[in-house]
Amino acid sequence: MKNMILLCLTVALAAMLFASGCNTVRGMGKDLEQGGKQLQDVSSR
């Protein structure tokens, strides 16, 4: 019984870490995209 609870907690923790990692990568992608747009604006002047 204790092993099953430990397994469930471990899986839940891994899922939370994976989900937070996805949000971080998505945010970084948006930042890079915004920076690229600004570079394009400056270079087209």
N, C-alpha and C positions, 0 to 999 in steps of 0.2 A: 504494500500500500504506500509506504513512504517513497519507494522508488518511482511509483507512478506519479506522485505529487511532484517530486523533484524533476521528473521528465517534463511534466506539463509546465512547470515554472521556467525551465530552461528553454523550451520551445517558445513560450510567450515572450521571454526576454529577447531571444534571437529575432522574433518577428518585430518587436518594437525597434530594435537596433536597425534592422533592414529597412523599415518604413521611414525612420528618421534619416537614414542615409539617402534614400530616394528624394526626400524633400530638399536635402542639402544640395544634391547634384542638380536638381531642377532649378533651384535658386541661383546656383553658380552659372548655369547655362543662360538664365535670363540676364544676369549681370554682364556676361561676356557678349551677349547679343546687343545689349544697350551700348556697350563700349564700341562694338563694331559699327553700329549705326552712327555714333558720334564721329568716329574716324572717317567714315564715308562722307559725312556732311562737311567736315573740315577739308577733306581732299578735293571735294567737288567745287570749292569756292575759287 
